[in-house]
């Protein structure tokens, strides 16, 4: 019997994949967790029925959410990753020579355990217990509320704004994150699809723009996510990514991110420019 799994991205739109095998299915205190081996994307992590990452295309998302802000900051030493339970973002962050410590605060420890078992190529920094990594199973919102003038870069690698991720998409959280950053700090968050989640993007853009002097939106092509086009919103206290001198970039062995993409990802089509007005 053929087995298919569908993520309903809107009430009228779904992405379906043929599943070869269900490798894991369980329930944490926060959400349902599954890992399936799919025909088009290989092993996939699925939370509450929403496709989170796959071994086929995860490198795009993780490289773009990590390297774009870390290359923009001239000397990032202390980095916070909120969420990111699969481990892909911290895998990329620890590659930066200047980074001395990356604190990863994930609310659902079961996601970390499942990723380490079934997605080892993504969670390799977690498995190895990388010396730069400080993993904490805790509430990321509370964590930033307790910090002041502490982090150079904050990366919010969260799931959709439902369930455990809801509180990471509001003004109060952004205020706390701004306080937790140093005077030249940078904040970045994944902000979904510009084709499907326009209301969310407009709201987040407006709230971050009211708190930070420099706010930029950038794009990446990620086949697993709604519409295949994903966006990230970066807010900076001082550094403009478009003024970054890309010749200073070091080779980090990336598969997607490079010198040209570091700047070209901020080039937006007109319909997105209009959206942000």
Secondary structure, DSSP 8 states (H G I E B T S, - for coil): --EEEEEEEETTEEEEEEEEEEEEEEE-SS-EEEEEEETTTEEEEEETTEEEEETTTHHHHHHHHHHHHHHHSTT--EEEEEE-TTSHHHHHHTTSTT--EEEEEES-HHHHHHHHHH-TTTSHHHHHT-TTEEEEES-HHHHHHT-SS-EEEEEEE---SSGGGGGGSSHHHHHHHHHHEEEEEEEEEE---TTT-HHHHHHHHHHHHHH-SEEEEEEEE-TTSGGGEEEEEEEESS--GGG--GGG------SS--HHHHHHTT---HHHHHHH-
